[in-house]
């Protein structure tokens, strides 16, 4: 007889399920969160939540207390105490429109699911969802406050990619997931069209590969910083190996998107033209193609076993059934067509969970993040180091936006997405507020006149009178 799972919304474990290795890692992490200096708190948090499989949990009070959630809650407690002891703001740059959009779309998702199921266990389930998303996002926003924190987080994540890459290579060689032997993930990896799809500590090979692929532009940034080349090299190698071993088309497309973004650096001042070019190209395809333009995805197969048609059909059915989900989402998508329950598309998953309000706010989040990067780059125009920093963050953001068409970040892979958003806010906030780093302020503080710009040498008077030998240069 199947045990009664009415108290466990959506099923799930009915008892504590956590291996001794993961339990020890959680305990050590909690201790470190409480004792290490604030700027290092993110290190044990990132290592623990990224390396611990999602299935590791403590069960009591009718609630699944995932290791991820426990660590996030302890981290939030530490930041609340820190806030009470100092006058510093909780978030770098304060609460902004991106934070508001994130809070809004996640809240609409939670409300939507509760309205769809109309049962008490849905409320409990969505409490966990809010901890997973809002708790982790705002915790990372509070921890990543300046440029130094960006590089510190990247070095930490580089270590994670190396560890997981070693495990994924072993999967390819032995057909056994070493992390599966420790509990929380499947022991035998999935095989499709004769190809082994390694997943490491993640719940699926697609999320494992996409997680790694979105990091490549950031590791290139870490390399160019010049102070952590060894860690950057490890990250580049680890993320590349993870992407390849996942043997999925989505991660491969993401890594291409990220690299295209990086390589467009020489054209950074022509992005408006490029964006309009993409729009015109899509309109042209829409006119020429017999099927809707999103069925271009159906023709992309980089591994010989891609489910591109399913991705295109998922978007198609989502749009065709707009009336079913626009108000507060739907839990009936599985009836639309074959395998429509498989929400491997972040945009579709958000819409089906929270309706039109949720997907609209998610798009606002993406658009305003892009705008912040673009506006900040214009402010620091001339400071190549700061421009490059912003550009690599933008390339990683673009890679994630591409990845969202083929992946739903339902496991710990979402943490790096939150981390990227926190990095963007931490870097752009002081620039847009006029509190530039010294080098950026020096570059952005040039006097400007039409078609000309000149740098004021040391000793220029307040009147702006041109001193002898002042050099003029064209804009």
N, C-alpha and C positions, 0 to 999 in steps of 0.2 A: 504493500500500500504506500502510495506517495504521502510523505508527511505533510501535515497542515502548514501551509505557507501563507495563510491569510494575513499574518502579522508582519510578513516580510514583503513589502511592496515590490512587485516585479520578481519575486523569488529571491534567491541568494542563500548564503550560508546561514544555518540555524545555530551555529556555535562558533566559538573562537577558532580562527584558522590563521595561525602565524608560526612560521618556522623560527627556531632558536637564533639563527643568524640575523634574521630581520628584526627580531625582538631586541637582540643585543644592539644592533645598529640604531634602532629607535631610542633606546634608553641612553646610549652615548650621545646621540644627537640632542635629546632634550637637555641633558646636563650641559652640553656645550652652548646651547642657545641661551641658557640662563647665566653662564659665567664669562663667556668671551666678550671682548669689546664689541660695541655696536657694529663697527665697520666689517667685522669678520663673521657676524651672525649668519649672513647669507650662505657662507661656505658649508657648514654642516647641514643647513636646510636643503640646499640644492643637491648635495651628495645623497642625502637620505631619500628625498622624495623622487629623485630621478632613478636611483638604483634599486628602490624597493618596488616589487611588482604590486599592481593595484589590488590584487586579491588578498594581500596580507592585512588581516583585520582582527580586532577584538570585538566580540559580540556580547553586549549586555544592555539591559533596559529596552530590549526590542529594537536596538539601533546598531548598525554596523559602523564601528569606529575604525575606519581605515587608518593605517599608519600615516598615510598622507595627511589625513584630517587632523590627527592628534598633533603632528609636528606643526602644521599650519596654525592651529589654535594656540599652541605654546609660543610660537613665534609672535603671534598677534599680542599675546599677553605681555611678552617682553617689550614690544614696541609701545604698548600702552603705558607701561611703567616708565620707559624712557621718556615718553612725551610728558608725563607728570613731573619728571625731575628736571626738565629743561624747558626753555622758551622757544626752542626750534619747532617749526611746523612739522606735522606728521609726514606730509607729502612734499617732495621736491617741487618747488614752484607753485605749491598750493593745488587745490581742487580745480580742474579745468574741464572743458567741454568733452575731451576724450574720456576722462574719468566718469563724467556724467552719462555719456553714451554707453560706456561699459556697464555701469550700475543699472542703467535703464534696460538694456537688452537682456541682461541676465535676470533681472527682476521679472520682466514680462515672460521669460521662459518659465521661471518657477511658478508664476501665477497661472500660466497657460496649462501646465501639466496638472496642477491641482484642480483646475476647472474641468479638464478632460476626464479625470478619473473620479473625482468627487468622493474621495475616501480618506480617512485619517492617515493611512499609511503613505499616501501620496504626499501629505504635508511633511511627514518625517523624512521621506525620501528627498524632498526638495530642500529641506533644512541642510542635509548633507551636501546637496548640489551647491547651495549658496556658500557653504564653507569652502568647498572645492574651488569655486570660481572667485567670488568676491573676497573671501579670506586670503587666498593665495595671491590674487592680483594686488590688492591694497597692501599686503605684507611686503611684496617685492617693490611696490612703489615707495614704501617707507624706507626700505633698505638700500635701494639703488638711488643715490641722491646726487652724485657727481660723476665726472668722467673717470676718476680713479676706481669707483665702484663698478663701472662698466667693464673695465679690463680685469678687475678682480673676479667678477662673475664669469667672464669668458674663460679664464684660466681654470676655474673650477669645473665648468662644463666640458672643457677639453679633456680633463681627467676622466670624466664620465664616458665620453665617446671612446676613449682608448680601452677602458675596461669592457664596455659593451661590445666593441668591435672584436676584441679577442674572443669573447663568448660566441659571437655570431660566426666567426671563422671556424670555430670548433663545431658549431652546428653543421656547417657545410661539409666538414671532414668526417664527422662521426654520426650524423643524423640524430644527434641528441643535444638538447638545450641544457647546458650546465646550470642555468638559472632555474630551469624546471625541476632539477633535482633538489633545489633548495625550497621549492614551493612557490605557488602564486602564478605561474605561467605553464603552458603546455610543455611536456617533456619532449615530444616528437614534433619537429617543425612541419608546417604545411608543405606539400609538394604539389606543384601545378605544372602541367605539361612537361613533367620530368625534371623540373627545376626546383631546388630547395629554397624556400623563402624563410630565411632566418628572421627571428623576432627579438632575440635577446631578452631583456627584462620587460619589454613592452607587451601589450595585449595582442598586437597584430604586427605582421611584417610591414604593412603600409605605414602605420604610425611610427614604427622604429626607423624606417628609411626616410620618411618625411621630416621627422625630428632632426635627423643628422643633416639632411640636405639643406634645410633652412639655415643651418649654422655656418655653412662654408663661407659666405661673405663676411661674417663676423670674425671668423678665424683669420681670414685674409687681413682684416682690419687689425687684429691683434699682432700679426706678423709685421705689418707696416709700422706699428707703434715702436718697434725696435727694441723694446725692453724685455720681451718675453718670446723670443723667436723659437725657443725649444718647445714651450707650451703651445705656441701657435702651430708649429709643425706637427706636433702630436695631434692637435685638434683637426687639422686639415686631413691628415692620414686617417685618423679614426673615423671622422664623418664620411669620408669617401668610401672607406671599407664598409661601413654600416649601410650606406646607400646601395652599394653594389650587392652586398649579401642579402639585402631585403628582396632583391629580384622582383621589384614591382615598378610599373610604369610611372606611377605618380611621383615617387621620390626621384626618379631619373629626370622627369620633366621639371621638378622643382630645382634640382641642382643646375640644370641648364638655364632656367629662369634667373636664378641667383647670379650665375656667371655672366649672363647677358647684361643684367643690371650693373654688375661691376665694370664690365667692358665698355659700357656706355658713358663712363666717366668723362672722356674727352668732349662728349656732346651734352654735358650737364646743363649748359645754358640754352640748349635748344629743345628742352623736354616738352615744351608746349607744342611745338611742331610735331614731335614724335607722337605725343598723345593723340592729337587730331588725326595724324596719319593712321594710327591704329583704329580709331573710330571709323574713318572713311573706308579702311580695308574691311572691317566687319560689315559695314553697310553694303559694300560691294559684294561680299560673299552672300549676304542675305538675299540680294537681288538675283544672283547667279545660281545659288543652290536650290534644288527642289525641296530639300528638307530644311527645317529651321537651322539657323547658323550654329547653334550649340551642338548639332550633330557632327561638327568637325571633330569633336572629342572622340566620336566612335571610330574614327580612322587612325587614331594614335595608338600604336602598339609597339613598345620598345623592348618587350621581353618575350614576345611570342605567346603569351598567355594572358594578355591584358583584357580587362572587362570594360573597355572604353564605351561599348554600346550601352551597357548598363548605366554608366555615368550620364550619358546623353539622355537616355530614356528617363532617368530619375529627374533631371531638370525638366524634361518635356511634360511628364505627368504632374510634376509639382506646379507648373504654370497652368496646365489644363484644368487642374482641380483647385484653382485659386479660391473658389467659393467655399471649399471644404475647410480651409485652414486660415483664412485671412483674419478672422476675428480673434481667436485665441489658440490657434494651432489645431492639430488633430492627432488622434491615435489610430486612425483608420487608413493610413497611407498604404498599409500592406495589402489592401483590397483594390488598389488602383490598377495594378498590373503585376506581373511576375516579379518577385523579389524586391518589390518596392519598400519592404521593411528595412532593407539594407541601406542605411543612411550615410553612405560614404561620400558625403558632400556637406561641408560645414554650413554653407548658405542654406541648403535645403533643410538640414537638421535643425537649424535655429528657427526657420520659418514654421516648420511642423510643430516645434515645441511651443513657440511663443507668438505665432501669428505675424501679421504685417508690421505691427509696432516693433517687435523684436528684430526682425530682419532689417527694417529701416534704420533703427538705431545702430545696428552692427555696421551697416554701410556708412553711416555718419562717422562711426569710430574710425573706419579705414580711411575715409576721405579726409577727415581732420588730422589724422596722423600723418598722412602724405603732405597735407598743406603745411603742417608745422615744420616738417623737414625741409620743404621747399622754401618757405619763408625764412627759416633760420639760415639756410645756405646763402640766400641773397644778402642777409645781414653781414655774414662773415666773408663775403666775396673778396677774394684776394688772399685769404689765409688758407693755403692749400691743406694744411694739416686738419683744421676744423671742417673744411669742406669735405675732405675725404672721410672723416669720421661720420658725418651726416650722410654721405653718399652710401657708405657700406650699410648703415642702418636702414636706409631706404631700399637697398638691394635685397636685404633680408626680408623686409616687409613685403616687397613685391613677390619674393619667392613663396612666402606664406600665403599670399593672396592667390597665387597659382595653385598651391597645394590644397587650398580649401575646396577646389573643384573635384578633388579625388580622394580627400581624406577628411574624416571627422575626428577631431582631437578628443577622444573619449577617455584616454588613459593619462598617464603622467606627461605625455608629450605636450599637453597644454601649458605646462609650467614654463617651458622655454618661450612660448608665445606671449605669456604674461611678462616674462623677463624682458623680451624685446620691446614691448610697449613701455615698460618702466624705464628702459634705457633711453628710448626716444624722448620721453617726458623729462628725464633727468638732464639730457644734453641740450634739448631745445629751450627749456624753460628759462634759464638764465640769459640765453641769447635774445629771446623774444622780449624779455623783461628789461633788456638794456644792461644787464649785469654780465658782460662778456669776460671770458678769460683774457688775461693780459695780451697774449699774442693776437687773439681774435679782435679785441678792442682796438689794438694798434692798426690792424689791417682795415677794419670797418670804419675807423674814425678819420679817414682821409677827407679833406675838403673836396667838394665836388662843384663843378660849374658845367654848363652844357658842353658836352663833347670833350671835356678836359677834366683831369683830376691831378692834384698835386699833394705831395706829402709835406707837411710842415716840419722842417728840421728843428732840432733843439734850439731854444732861444728865441723863437718867434714871439713877438709881442701880442698882447691881448687884442690890439687893434686889427690884427691880421695883416699888417703892413709887410710886404714882401721884402725879405732880407736879401743881401747880395748872394749870388751863386745858388739861389733856390732853383731846383731842377723841375722843369715842367715835363709832363708826359701825356700822351694821348690816352683817352679812355679805351 
